[in-house]
Amino acid sequence: MKKIALFFLLVFSQIIFSASKITETEKLAATCKVWGFLKYYHPKVANGEVNWDNQLLEKLPKIEKAQTKEEFSLILENWIDELGPIKEIAPIPTPKDVKFFDKNFDLSWFNNKVFSRRLSKKLKFIEENRFQSNVEFGPDFDSFKSLKNYFDLDYNSKGSRILMLFVYWNVIEYYFPYKYIMDQKWDLSLEQTLPLVSDAKNESDFYIAMRKMVTNLNDSHVEFFLYKSLKSLKYYFPATGKIIDEKLVVTNILGDSLAEADNIKIGTVITKINGKTIKELALENRDLICASNEVAYFDKLVTPILRNDSQNVEVEFLKNGKYETKSMIWFSYHDSHRNEFKKGATKKKERFKLLDNNIGYVDMGIIKEKHIPDMIQALKSTKAIVFDMRNYPQNTWKEISDFLNSQEKSFCIYTMPYPNYPGRYVWTEERKCGFENKDNYKGKVIVLLNEDSISQSEWTAMSFQTANNTTIIGSQTAGADGNAFEFDFKGFHTIYSAIGVYYPDGRETQRIGIVPDIEVKPTIKGIQEGKDEVLDRALVFIETGK
């Protein structure tokens, strides 16, 4: 009987001991959350009274040595206590005019299974008596300023790598408006990336680990690149194009003499690069390119697959139903983007013009505010105006919207970070365009959009949609709206959407983009025949209403 009791006692003790053990990833993930929370919430830390980055680097060795959840929790508890007492100011009143947007907000991790009850209570107390900022909400408030000075990190140091990961993860955790519509939970991205960052053997390993993580933002604004990696990719194809039906179709010649030497023309079809199909290249780059949706992904894919770190590249072409493989020489950026034949003879693009049948056309990518009065004068009597926004427009939305509308209308509403409660967002007042204008434009308003339409283009299209006679023609846009925020680390640069943009009724634009009323996509045949199938469809609609 005593032997049986002893056996169960040993088994029970082992179970208790095992339950108390904590893994390296669990420790670092929990530390990341606590460190980031205190960075933005603790009055002394958020106010800049302590060097919070250095404190993390000092605590990491102790955290690494912790073997049990109890030891780990005690380190964090003591760390908080060392910061000194916090003045109790709860309850903190919420201004009456603030309407919260809380789809991103979640501090339920306070009750993490690796935390002691004491630690959870300390975190809750800090939340309730948090730092109160005196800045207005917006993308450039003071909390972001310190993110621009991470230029002295040593990527050979595990601590420095972890610090950068913690900084980036918490910026997104508290100040990314679209976290709630990511395909993958941001917590899981942290757990997946921590071992890769910890074990990185060099700067390149670290860069790849971080780049894979940021793709999980599903935001077409997002870039994360190593400055010197751009320089290492020295050789470029002398043209660019679009991916259609799993083929890359040339739509623009960048270096005309080099393109002519290899018989590259508008409409040339590429099926393989260095033996890999376009489909295979798309799969290979899937976790390295961040995009809001599929059309944006394939649009962003074109650039990396048309540059190479080797000058000798095998390219397979499809012509007249036959496949032909060529061994090409690709050249430097300067040479591959130089149009020698067109130099001095390039026809200047027209900002606006009159097409046949009294139809106006405006190139939104080049027309500027100072040109709007002349545009209005020239096109105000047309039966329709086509605003081509398959580009990145100038800041002309207000002047044109005022021309299109007969009265003031709301076209969008923002969500902005709320500095006094990090992680929470607030709805702003609706943004308006137009005014009481009896002399507004009376014809049809046509807006052309596609995957090249991003951010300013999408936002401008929303303002144009307020006109009662607007029709969107084209295809899904890039789905990344709102001001983009940029910051740098040593050798690295990153950018992401920092403000939420919605229609006045709350409909989302992020990832969805601007939905066309009439969907039209270019075809390989149309490109080879020199057609603009989207514009052609718009002209048909103007004449027939269908």
Salt bridges, closest charged atoms under 4 A:
GLU24 OE1 - LYS27 NZ 3.58
GLU24 OE2 - LYS158 NZ 3.61
GLU26 OE2 - LYS113 NZ 3.90
GLU64 OE2 - LYS158 NZ 3.78
GLU77 OE1 - ARG118 NE 2.85
ASP81 OD1 - LYS122 NZ 2.83
GLU82 OE1 - LYS59 NZ 2.94
ASP102 OD2 - ARG424 NH2 2.59
GLU127 OE1 - LYS124 NZ 2.99
ASP142 OD1 - LYS145 NZ 3.13
GLU173 OE1 - LYS179 NZ 3.12
ASP183 OD1 - ARG511 NH1 2.88
ASP187 OD2 - LYS33 NZ 2.88
GLU203 OE1 - LYS228 NZ 2.82
GLU223 OE2 - LYS300 NZ 3.43
GLU284 OE1 - LYS276 NZ 2.38
ASP287 OD2 - LYS212 NZ 3.81
GLU294 OE2 - ARG286 NH1 2.67
ASP299 OD1 - LYS242 NZ 3.10
ASP335 OD1 - HIS334 ND1 3.37
ASP335 OD1 - ARG338 NH2 3.55
GLU340 OE2 - ARG338 NH2 2.97
ASP388 OD2 - ARG390 NH2 2.75
ASP402 OD2 - LYS398 NZ 2.91
GLU451 OE2 - LYS242 NZ 3.01
ASP452 OD2 - LYS242 NZ 2.68
GLU486 OE1 - HIS493 NE2 2.66
ASP488 OD1 - HIS493 ND1 2.67
ASP505 OD2 - ARG507 NE 2.92
GLU529 OE2 - LYS525 NZ 2.68
GLU529 OE1 - LYS531 NZ 3.16
ASP532 OD2 - ARG390 NH2 2.80
GLU543 OE2 - LYS383 NZ 2.93
